[in-house]
Amino acid sequence: MICVDGAKIRLAEEGYCVLEGLLDPAEADRFSELSRPFMKAPEPNFYHLGGALNDVPQLAPLCIHPTILEIAEHELGEGFILANNVDVTLTEPGAPPQGLHADVPLSWMPQPWPAFPTALQVFWMLTDYTPDNGATVVVPFSHHARRHPTRASYPQEVPVLGRKGSAFLMRPGVWHRRGENTSRDRHRGTVNIFYLPRYIHRPKDSWPLVKQSVYEKLPARLREMTSSG
Ligand SMILES: O=C(O)CCC(=O)C(=O)O
């Protein structure tokens, strides 16, 4: 188990880290059950719910988990925002892999990209992440290249493994992809929370806003960092 200071060092050096045991596995199961009825399949065997706070406001505590907020402030500075208003994904057996990529806002920028962190990705594991259930595949240290990947895969790429209830954190410049689910009967569930620093503009058409009626009932700390409309 790595500590918060260890997580900060790994993010800077390797570009990602896993913090175990942040969420009770029973809560992880509850979040899966609450989200499932609202999820749609944009691709075969892959289910998604965007702007999930609207349908599952019970996810709010994940957005303001103290450990994550401490690391986000270290990475992004004060006043960072919650950009995506929470994505929930479910990767079922047979789900195809994604292409290797880096994330916004870097992928919106000319290269070479800045060396300092311009976003924080957090993937809460609602199930175990295993080598065959669609766990994210990363190329460790690739954020130091400060550019897009030039190949479809790299020999040093590895799946990010962890137990249900862990949180996987990643800098946006790390080359990564959703893995292929080659298992017979195991899905992978994720709550993805994406933070941006206050100086990066959040395009209005990129992620759903939180409905005013939901926004009013969110915890005060979350209202400070999210966008409603
Ligand atoms: O779900 C994952 O493991 C990664 C998702 C991702 O990188 C994306 O949707 O762009």
The ligand as an SDF file (V2000), in Angstrom:
LIG
                    3D

 10  9  0  0  0  0  0  0  0  0999 V2000
  -11.4840    2.9210  -19.1930 O   0  0  0  0  0  0  0  0  0  0  0  0
  -10.2650    2.9660  -19.2960 C   0  0  0  0  0  0  0  0  0  0  0  0
   -9.5210    2.1380  -18.8020 O   0  0  0  0  0  0  0  0  0  0  0  0
   -9.6230    4.0850  -20.0730 C   0  0  0  0  0  0  0  0  0  0  0  0
  -10.6220    4.9490  -20.7620 C   0  0  0  0  0  0  0  0  0  0  0  0
   -9.9950    5.9640  -21.6620 C   0  0  0  0  0  0  0  0  0  0  0  0
   -8.8190    6.1190  -21.7250 O   0  0  0  0  0  0  0  0  0  0  0  0
  -10.8640    6.7990  -22.4870 C   0  0  0  0  0  0  0  0  0  0  0  0
  -12.0860    6.5870  -22.5110 O   0  0  0  0  0  0  0  0  0  0  0  0
  -10.3350    7.6950  -23.1700 O   0  0  0  0  0  0  0  0  0  0  0  0
  1  2  2  0
  2  3  1  0
  2  4  1  0
  4  5  1  0
  5  6  1  0
  6  7  2  0
  6  8  1  0
  8  9  2  0
  8 10  1  0
M  END
$$$$
